[in-house]
Amino acid sequence: MSELHIYNTLTRQKEPFKPIHPPFVGLYCCGPTVYSDVHLGNTRTFISFDLVYRYLKFLGYNVRYVRNITDAGHLTNDAGEGKNRMEDQAKLEKLEPMEIVQKYTVGFHDVCRIFNLLPPTIEPTATGHIVEQIEMTQQLIDNGVAYESNGSVYFDVKAYNAKGNNYGVLSGRNIDELIAGYRDLDGQDEKRNSIDFALWKKASPEHIMQWNSPWGSGFPGWHLECSVMSTKYLGKQFDIHAGGMDLKFPHHECEIAQNVGACGHAPVRYWMHTNMLNFNGQKMSKSLGNSILPMQFITGEHPLLDKAYSAMSVRFLFMQSHYSSELDITIKGLQDAEKGLKKLMNAAKFLKVLQFDAVAVDDKHDKLIRDLCDECKIVMDDDFNAPKLVAVLHEMATQINIYNNSNKKVNNISQSTYDLLHTTYVAYLFDILGLNDEEQMGSNEALEKVMELIIDIRKQARDNKDWPTSDKIRDTLKAANITIKDGKDGTTYEIG
């Protein structure tokens, strides 16, 4: 059987996946900065690593998945300077910063639920780890790779490299070119070098989110939180660090430097990055007017959309492009995803009613089905290749449709192959790709509402001592395999 290989951004090649402490796997993903609605690019990243999480669990690994919430410290530019995003948005909306945090964290969780993301095992926040961030900052100062200046603390990149390290190892950047290319920024005069980045920033009196520290009142830099939380919950070395390509530099580069500077060695074995989203061939951005929020796909309320699209159609569209490739969203692509998803879901329904009735096993066809089932694992072991998995599932769906159109009889493969087809198709479609049958979910919701109405009508009949109507409702439902149960806490129903 094949073994899992992952493209490692750090080494720029695919490598066999060898966990540090099997069967345990540590997976860290940079989460949202909760100062606004989560955008579609973030959503693609979280869906991509939901797939990774699901597949690792499917392979039998015991995965600790940590995805943080940035609720403090994310400043307005890459160098870790400027204004705090939460505070800016709080002033704009005339709310407390933590009201902004709560509002958009709830919104983020709603998006996760609608797009069927499994919750992480730990979801830490930056504000919940201020003490640990102060401790790591002090450790970096003690180790000679950070310095205090006017109440702020900066990471000393040149001192770090002078110790034999390589700031730029992940992104391939050259620090001399970076220094030459840096603009004048807020706090520049406090730094030894323009490339140095903030670990702790001195707060002005009007700054709302600030904490006491050995260097005065202030707040943590953006890059520091992920180093602190990944180390705390996954150890000084762990298996996989995930995030969007836009975070590779400077955020992830700074994380590596912070961890090496504080702990003495690289923190992560495999770095994984998702690529960017385009719409109709152009990068999605507010300035171009083509930035569509995840929930706008669900409602259809955006001028560039022809109609509403279900969350599963969008998730399925994402699965048709490898996480490391750019994805160009088009109306035709959305329409095709909708049709393709329906085909796969219909095949799953057909599987439930197929009857095994092998008259004569066709060895060639039996092998075809088994090869398709084996191919599911082979393509997923190749760096979580969801597009190829979708193609294999389409081939399997075609075979299932053939059986469904042949009087729902499976008559040319062995029992074991039939069982393998059933378990493999269901596992990869639902458990690994994380897709839901939204039509079935919708019908369940409709049934729930209908039953609430029927139970209410029956209650009114019983209150009016209209026993014939009450009994008729009960008996008619029973004939439909629905049992009404009256109890002291009210009336419930059970199907089957």
N, C-alpha and C positions, 0 to 999 in steps of 0.2 A: 504493500500500500504506500501511497504518497505520504510525504511529511510536509508540514506547514513551512512555507518560506515567506519572509517579509522583506519588502524593500526598505532598507535602512537609510534614511536621509543623511545620517552621519557618515556612513561609509560609501554612500552612493552606489549600492549594489544590493541585490537580493541575497538574503542569508537564511540558512535553516534556523527555525525558531527554537532556541534552547533556553528555557526559563532558568533563572538563577536558583530557585528553590522549588523544583517541580514536586507535586502537581500544583503548587501555588503560583499565581501570576499576579504581578502588580501592574495596573494600567492607570495612567493619569491622563486626563484630558483637560485642557484649559477651557473653563466654562465662560459664561457670558458676563459682560460688564453691565450691571442692571441699572442703567440710567435712561434706557429707552426700550422700545419693543425689539425683541430679538429679530435680526434680519435673516433673509433667506440663505445667505452664505454661511452664517453661523449654523442655521438649521441643517444645511447639508453636512457640515462638519460633524454635528452631534448625531445625525442619522448614520453617517459613515462609521463612526466609532461605536454606535449601538450595534451595527452589523458585526464589527470586530469582537465586541463583548459577547454577543450571542454565539458567534462561532467558536470562540475560545471555550465557552461554557459547554457547547455541544461536543467539543472534543474531549471533555471530561476534566478540564482545568478548574481549579478552585480560584476564581478571579475576584480580587479586590479592586473594584473600579471606583476611582476617586475623580470627581469632576467638581471643580470649585465654583464659587460665586464671588465675583469681584464686586464688592460693595464699598470699597474705599481704596484710594491710592492710584487708580488709573488716571493718569494725567493726560493732557490733550495733545502731546506729541511723543514721538518715538523715543526721544532722548530722556524721557522721564522728567520733563519740565512742564511749565505752564500751569493751567488751572485744572482743578479737580472736576471730572465729568459729572459726578453725582451732585456736587454743590451748584454747578452751573445750571443743571436741569431743575434742581430744587428752586432756585431763584426764578427761573422761567415759569414754572408751574405754581409758584408761591406755596411751596410745601416744605416740610422738614426733609433733609436728605434721606433719613431712614424711611420716610413715607414713600419717597421715590424708589428706594431699594425694595420695599415691600410690594409696591404696585407692580414693578416690572419683573420681580422674581415670581410673583403669582402668574403674571402673563407668560413668562418663560415656561413655567410648569404646565400651564394650559396647552401651550404649543407641543411640549413633550408628550403629553397625554394624547392629544389629537393625532399626532404622528406616530403613536405607538412606540415610544422609546421606553426601554426598561430603565427604571430609576437606578442611579449609581448606588454602590454600597455605602459610600460616604460622600456627602456634599458639604464640604466645609466653606466657611466664609472668611474673607480677609479680616473683617472687624473682630471675628472670634479668635484671631491668632496674632493680636498685636504684641503680646508678651514674647511669643516665639520669634517674631520678626525683629524685635529689639535685641533679643539674645543672639540671633544670627548676625545682625549688624555689628554687635560688639565683638563677636568671634572674628569677623572679617577685619575689623580694626586691629585686634590682637595679633592676627596672622600677617599683618603688614600689607594688606591689599585694599584697605579702605582708610579714609581720613575724615575727620570732622572739620567743617569750615562754616563759621558763623551760625552754628546751631543746626546745620544740615550735615549729612554724612554722604560721601560719594565713594563709589567703587573706583579704585585706581587701576585702570586698564594697563598702563605701562608697567607699573610695579608687578602686576599679575603676570604679564608676559616675561618680565625679567626673571621670574622664578622658573622659567622653562615651560610655561603654559602657552596656549595658543587661542587668544580671543579672536574668533573668526573660524574656528574649526568646523562649525556646523554650516555656516553660510558661505564660507570661502572668501570672506571679506578680508581686506588688508588694512591694518589699523592706520598706517601712514596715509593711505588714500582717504580713509574715513575722517581722520583729523583735518586733512586739507579740505574736505568737502562739507564739513559741518558749518551750519549757519550760526550767527550769534543768537543765543537763546537766553531765556530767563535764568539767572543764576550762573551765567557763564564766568563772571569774574570771580566766583567762589571756587571754581574748579582749577585743578592743576593742569588738566588737559581737556579739550573740548569733547573728547570721546567718553570721558568719565560719566557715569550715570548715577542717579540718585538712589540711595538706599533708604534714606530718611530725610524728609524735608521740613525745615522750620516753618511753622504756621504763623501767618499774620494774625493780628488780633481778631479780625472779622471772619477768619476761617472757622467754620462751624465744627467740622469733623477733625478733632485734634486730640492727641493723647500725650501724657507726660513721658519723658524718656531721660536717659542720662545726659542728653545733649540739649534738653529744653523741650518745650511743647511743640509737637509736630505730628506728622503722619507718614506712613510708610510709602516707599516708592512702589510702582506697579510691579516690577519684575520680581521683587523680593517675595511676594506672597506665595507664588507657585513653588519656589525653592523650599520655602518653609513647610508648606502643607504637604507637598509630595514626600519630603524627607520624614515628616512626622508620621504619616500614615502608611508609607510604603517602604521606608528605610532609606539609608544613605545611598544605596544602589537598588534600582528596581528595573523591571523588564521593559515596559513600553511607555513612552511619552507621546501623546497625540495632540494635534491642534491644526489650525488652518495654516496654509503656506504663508499668509501675511504675518504670522507670528514668528516665523523662523528667525528673522532679524528685525528688531534687536531682542525681542522678548525671550526667545528660547536660547539665543546666544548668551544673553545675560544670565539666564538661569544656570547654564553650564558653568559659567565663570564663578557665579556665587557659590554653587555647590562644591566646585573644585577648590575655591578659595577657602571655604569654611570647613570642608570635610576631607580634603586632600586627594579626592579622586572623582572621576566622572560619575554622574548620577544615574545615567540611563544606558541600557544596552541597545534598544531599538527606538529610533525617532521616526515617527510617521506624520505625514502632512497631507491634508486635503488640498485640492486645487481650487481655482476660482470659478465663479459663475458668470455667464454672459446671458444677455437676452437679445435675441435676433442679431447675434454677432457682435454686440457691443457689451463692454463691461457694465454690469449693473451698478448704477450710482444715482443718487438723488439729483445731481446736477443735470443728468441726461433724462430724468423723468421716467426711467425704466426700473427703478428700485421698487420691487413688489414685496410686501410683507407676507409672511406665511399665511396669516389669516385672510388676506385679500384673495388668495387663491381659493379658499374655502367659500368665501362670500361672492367672489366674482366682481367685487367692487374696485375695479381698476380699469382705466381707459384702454390699456393695452391687452386686456383679456377679453375673449369673445364670450365667456360664460364662467360659471363657477366650476372648479375642479375639486374632487375629493382629496382628502389628505393622503389616502392610499395611492391615488393616481400620481400625486407629486412624489411621494416616497418611491413608487415604482419607477418613475422617470429618473430619479437619482440613481437607482440601482442599475440603470442601463448605461451608466458611464462609470469607469473605474474611479475610485476616490482620488487618485493622484492625477487624473486628467481634467482638463477644463471641460465644463459642461455648458453647452449653449442651449438655453431654453427657447423653444419656439411654440407657437400655437399648434402647429402640426405635430410636434413632438409630444405635447400634452395630449392631443387627441389620440395619437398612436398608443401612448402609454395607457390611456383609459381603455382602449380596445384590447390591448395586450393583457392588461390586468384582468379584464372580464373573461378572456379565454382561459387564463390559468385558474381563476376562481370557479368557472363552470366545470373545468376538468376535475377540480377537487370535489365538487358536488356529485359528479358522475361516479367518482371512485366509491362513494358511499353506497351506491345502488348496484354496482357491478356484482355479478354472480360468478363465482369460480366454477367452471364446468369443463375441465380439460378433457377433450375427447382424444386428442393426440398431440403430444408436445412437439412443436416445431423447433428443433435445436437451434436453427439459425435465428429465429425470432426470439427465442428464449435468451440467447446470448445478446441480442440487440438490446433487450430490456435491461439485462444485468449490466451491460456496458454503460448504458445511460445513467443507471443508478450510481455506478462507480465513478462516472465522469463528474458527478456533482461534487464529490469530495476532492477530486483531482484539481478542478478549476478553483475551488475555494482555498485549497492549500497553496495555490499560486498567488500569494499576496492578496487574498480575499477578493478574487476576481468575480464580482457580482454580475457584470455584463455577460460573461460566459456562462455563469450559472443560469441566468435568465434564459439564454439561448437553449441550454440543455433542458430546462423545464418546459419550454415551448415544444421541444421535440417529444418529451414525455406526454405532454397534454395532447399532442396529435395522436399518439398511440392510444391514449385513454379514450379520445373521441371515437376512434375506430371501433374500440370495444363497445362503447355506448351505442353506436349506430348499428352494431351487430346483435340486436336484441339484448343488449346489456350482458352479454356472455363473454367470459374470458376463457377461451377454449384451446389456446395453442401454446401456453407456457405452463411451467410447473407451478405447484402450489407455493413453493418457497420463493420463486421469482415473483409471483403475484403479490405475496406478502411484502417482499422487498420493495416492489414498485409502490405499494400503498404507503408504507412507513417512510420511504425516502422522499416521495413527492410532498407529503404533508409536512415532514420535518423541515425540508429546505424552503418550502414556500412560506410557511407560517412561523416556525420557530427561529429560523436563521435570517431570512429576508425580512421578517417582522411585519408581514402583510396581514391585513384583516379582510374578511369578507364583509364589506360595508353594507351590501344588500341584506345579508343575513342579520347584521347588527341592527339595521334599520327596521327590519320586520319584527325583531324582538322588541324594539322600542314601541312600535305600533301595537303589538300584541299587549304590551304592558298597559298602554293607555286604554285600549279596548276593554281589557279585563277590569281596570279600575272603574270604568263606566258601568259595566255589567254588574259588578259587585255592588256598586252604589244603587243601581236600579233594584237589585234583589233586596238590599237592605231596606229601601223604601217600601217594597212590597211586604216584607216581614213586619216592619213597623206598623203598617196599615192592616196587618193580619190577613193579607192577601196570599194565603198559603198556596193556592193553585199556581199563581204566577211564580212564586218563589221556588216551588218544586219543579215547575217546568224549566226554569233557568238552570237549576241544579242538574236535572236529568239530561237536558240537551247538551250541556257542557260535558257531562260524563260520557255521553255517546261519542263526543269528539275527543275523548281521552284526556279531559281536563277535570280534575277533582277539586270541588269546593270544600274548604275546611273552615268550619266555624269554631272560634276559640274565644277565650275571655279577653284576649287583646285585639279581637277583630277577626275579619274573614280573610283568608289567604287562598291561593290556588296552587295546584301542582300538576304539571304535565307528565303524562305517562302512567 
